[in-house]
Amino acid sequence: MEADRQLQTTDVVELNPNFHFRWEEPQQANVLLYPEGIVKLNETAAAILEACTGGQSIAVGVAELAERYGKADLTADALKFLEVAHAKGWIRIKS
């Protein structure tokens, strides 16, 4: 079952259609909106979701983040966050 397996860098993930990722001016933060509420994201979480749910593999998204922030390897940190997001149902595996 999809929810039981760990994410791989070759996976392509997407936002769960029940969640909407956007900037909320009153919150001064990116948020995930869903029918039951709202999740306020910190800057790092928002950057990972934005880079890694754009229809490309997690590895490509992480490479873009590393280039943007001048970091050598963000793979472990990004995967750790994406695992939590996946477990919470915010994202799902597309491929």
C-alpha positions as CSV (number, residue, x, y, z in Angstrom):
1,M,0.0,0.0,0.0
2,E,1.3,3.5,-0.9
3,A,1.0,5.0,2.5
4,D,3.1,2.2,4.1
5,R,6.2,2.6,1.9
6,Q,9.0,5.2,2.4
7,L,9.4,7.9,-0.2
8,Q,12.3,7.6,-2.6
9,T,14.1,10.4,-4.4
10,T,12.9,9.0,-7.7
11,D,9.2,9.4,-6.6
12,V,7.1,12.2,-8.0
13,V,4.7,13.5,-5.4
14,E,1.8,15.9,-5.6
15,L,-0.4,17.8,-3.2
16,N,-3.4,15.9,-2.1
17,P,-6.3,17.5,-4.0
18,N,-8.1,18.1,-0.7
19,F,-5.3,20.6,0.3
20,H,-4.6,24.0,-1.3
21,F,-1.1,25.5,-1.0
22,R,-1.0,29.3,-1.0
23,W,0.2,32.5,0.5
24,E,-2.1,33.9,3.2
25,E,-1.6,37.6,3.7
26,P,-3.3,37.7,7.2
27,Q,-1.0,34.8,8.3
28,Q,2.1,36.3,6.6
29,A,2.9,32.7,5.7
30,N,2.3,30.0,3.2
31,V,-0.5,27.7,4.3
32,L,-2.2,24.4,3.4
33,L,-5.9,24.9,3.4
34,Y,-8.3,22.0,3.7
35,P,-12.0,21.5,4.5
36,E,-11.3,21.0,8.3
37,G,-8.8,23.8,8.8
38,I,-5.5,25.3,7.9
39,V,-1.8,24.4,8.4
40,K,0.6,27.3,8.7
41,L,3.9,26.4,7.1
42,N,7.4,27.8,7.9
43,E,9.5,29.0,5.1
44,T,11.5,25.8,4.8
45,A,8.4,23.6,4.6
46,A,6.8,25.9,2.0
47,A,10.0,25.8,-0.1
48,I,10.2,22.0,0.0
49,L,6.5,21.6,-0.9
50,E,6.8,24.1,-3.7
51,A,10.0,22.5,-5.2
52,C,9.0,18.9,-4.8
53,T,5.4,18.8,-5.9
54,G,5.8,20.5,-9.3
55,G,5.6,17.3,-11.4
56,Q,9.2,16.3,-11.2
57,S,11.0,13.8,-9.0
58,I,11.9,14.6,-5.4
59,A,15.6,14.5,-6.5
60,V,15.1,17.3,-9.0
61,G,13.2,19.4,-6.5
62,V,15.9,18.9,-3.9
63,A,18.6,19.8,-6.4
64,E,16.7,23.1,-7.2
65,L,16.5,23.8,-3.5
66,A,20.3,23.1,-3.0
67,E,21.1,25.5,-5.8
68,R,18.7,28.2,-4.6
69,Y,20.0,28.1,-1.0
70,G,23.6,27.3,-1.8
71,K,23.6,24.1,0.2
72,A,25.4,20.9,-0.7
73,D,22.9,18.2,0.1
74,L,19.4,18.7,1.4
75,T,18.1,15.3,0.5
76,A,17.9,13.8,4.0
77,D,16.1,16.9,5.5
78,A,13.7,17.2,2.5
79,L,12.8,13.5,2.6
80,K,12.2,13.7,6.4
81,F,9.8,16.6,5.9
82,L,8.1,14.9,2.9
83,E,7.7,11.7,4.9
84,V,5.8,13.6,7.5
85,A,3.7,15.4,4.9
86,H,2.9,12.1,3.3
87,A,2.0,10.5,6.6
88,K,-0.3,13.4,7.3
89,G,-2.0,13.1,3.9
90,W,-0.8,16.4,2.6
91,I,1.0,14.9,-0.4
92,R,0.6,11.6,-2.3
93,I,2.8,9.6,-4.6
94,K,2.1,10.4,-8.2
95,S,4.3,7.8,-9.9
